Amino acid sequence: MNWRGQPLISHEVIVELIGATTTQSGLHVEAQLDTNVYPTQIKISAEEMATLHITPHNFHGEWNYTVKYGRL
């Protein structure tokens, strides 16, 4: 709700809006801009994908999912 009506005109504005997020249950969000450059177009094999522990959520599981890592 805190983003409603706010134009996202710069990275600084976006990070500030994310950082201002709170919930009634007490969640406080801290955000900072990551300016690192990361490689793109990395090819992941089907075998590598099969090793990931991805659990889709009930609502739009193609977009919303949990990735578990470490010891299961």
C-alpha positions as CSV (number, residue, x, y, z in Angstrom):
1,M,0.0,0.0,0.0
2,N,2.9,2.4,0.6
3,W,3.8,2.4,-3.1
4,R,0.3,3.4,-4.2
5,G,0.5,6.5,-6.3
6,Q,4.2,6.8,-6.1
7,P,6.0,7.1,-9.4
8,L,9.0,4.7,-9.6
9,I,11.3,7.3,-11.1
10,S,14.7,6.2,-9.9
11,H,16.5,3.3,-8.2
12,E,16.8,5.5,-5.1
13,V,13.0,6.0,-4.9
14,I,12.4,2.2,-5.3
15,V,14.9,1.2,-2.6
16,E,13.4,3.8,-0.2
17,L,9.9,2.6,-0.8
18,I,10.9,-1.0,-0.3
19,G,12.8,-0.1,2.9
20,A,9.8,1.7,4.2
21,T,7.7,-1.5,4.1
22,T,6.3,-2.7,7.4
23,T,3.5,-5.0,8.5
24,Q,1.0,-5.0,11.4
25,S,2.8,-8.1,12.7
26,G,6.1,-6.2,13.0
27,L,8.0,-7.0,9.9
28,H,10.6,-4.4,9.1
29,V,12.4,-4.4,5.7
30,E,15.9,-3.1,5.0
31,A,16.9,-2.6,1.4
32,Q,20.0,-1.4,-0.5
33,L,20.8,-1.2,-4.2
34,D,23.0,-3.9,-5.6
35,T,25.1,-2.3,-8.4
36,N,27.2,-5.4,-9.1
37,V,27.2,-6.7,-12.7
38,Y,26.2,-10.3,-13.0
39,P,26.6,-12.7,-16.0
40,T,23.5,-13.2,-18.2
41,Q,22.3,-15.9,-20.5
42,I,23.8,-18.7,-18.4
43,K,22.5,-22.1,-19.6
44,I,21.3,-24.5,-16.9
45,S,20.9,-28.1,-17.8
46,A,17.8,-30.2,-17.1
47,E,19.9,-32.3,-14.8
48,E,21.0,-29.2,-12.8
49,M,17.4,-28.0,-12.6
50,A,16.3,-31.4,-11.4
51,T,18.6,-31.1,-8.4
52,L,16.9,-27.9,-7.2
53,H,14.3,-28.3,-4.4
54,I,11.6,-26.0,-5.8
55,T,8.1,-26.1,-4.3
56,P,5.4,-24.1,-6.2
57,H,2.9,-22.2,-4.2
58,N,-0.8,-22.8,-4.6
59,F,-1.4,-19.3,-6.1
60,H,0.4,-18.9,-9.4
61,G,3.1,-21.5,-8.7
62,E,4.8,-20.6,-11.9
63,W,5.7,-17.2,-10.3
64,N,5.5,-17.9,-6.6
65,Y,7.6,-20.7,-5.2
66,T,10.0,-21.7,-2.5
67,V,13.6,-22.7,-3.2
68,K,15.0,-24.8,-0.3
69,Y,18.8,-25.1,0.0
70,G,21.2,-26.7,2.4
71,R,20.4,-29.9,4.2
72,L,16.8,-30.9,3.8
